């Protein structure tokens, strides 16, 4: 299919509030010369920093970025939707050593590939674009804090519930269409371990298991990223246990 024309591109941007706030002659020029990549839902591919020359902005659809272990297991780093910048592509553009990532397209995707030279020019001259990138970095740090909290303090069961809560937030439904294997891939675990934990949660009434679906109960805790955001603010110090 042909890439969207300028009118279609503006329509896509109008649905993304952070992008809609950007203006200026340099921004208009970037829109007029935009390089768009399409990827169909279900596509899985690997990217290497040696081959990436652009900072990618999702205009439509959703994707998840995953890391892989030496034994072939995968772990989801983060999900991206319309109006969000892929910060891993930014890291790839400036990487001095070879990096790799695995991308899974969740719904039909349109990605704006912004060449490094244009990205740097916009970052230097356009305050609205600079705010958009800084907001993306801030969001990523909050997500990273959530992952660190999960890995350092949380059990696999709590991470599993947290992942289901995040899926609920993205889809707007408590009924989540996912297999045990796909959920294990999200967590970097095995299907057998995840299935055993889900059975335990089902007995507790936290989830209901169906064929290729999991329905989340109403009493599950909030996602770790939300808890991290609530606890972390600029200039705040980490809490310390009370003296005895």
Buried (B, 14 or more C-beta within 10 A) or exposed (E): EEEBEEEBBEEBBEEBEBBEEBEBEBBEEBBEEBEBEBBEEEBEEEBEBEEBEBBBBBBBBBBBBBBBEEEEBBBBBBBBBBBBBBBBBBBBBEBEEEBEBBBBBBBBBBBBBBBBEBBEBBBEEBEBBBEBBEBBEEBBBBBBBBBEBBEEEBEBBBBBBBBBBBBBEEEEEBEBEBBBEBBBBBBBBBBEBBBEBBEEBBEEEBBBBEEEEBBBBEEBEEBBBBBBBEEEEEEEEEEEEEEE
